[in-house]
Amino acid sequence: MDDLFVRQIDILKGAMGDYRRGALGLNSLIQRIEGVSEMLDMPEWKDAIYPIVLSLETINAFALGANKGLTEADTISVENSLLMLEKLIGRFQTRTGN
């Protein structure tokens, strides 16, 4: 489980970096976060990540529904969600010793 956790967190960190560099869109980022969550299959992780993913999905849905890009406020909200995700990763790494 430890190796799986480390690999999946590396994927997640890579996706966040790609998003921040503009190499990955918000929808793809959300899909990667959800994919990592499924691979980890940790109920506590899924419960903790749910509000972060919900926030990102809401922003993405509004942007897609309005057929426009992210507003400045959306971009700030996404970054806040990513910061929360980084804190969550840190908490789980501390618990697992990874």
Secondary structure, DSSP 8 states (H G I E B T S, - for coil): -HHHHHHHHHHHHHHHHHHHHTSS-HHHHHHHHHHHHHHH--HHHHHHHHHHHHHHHHHHHHHHHTTS---HHHHHHHHHHHHHHHHHHHHHHHHHT-
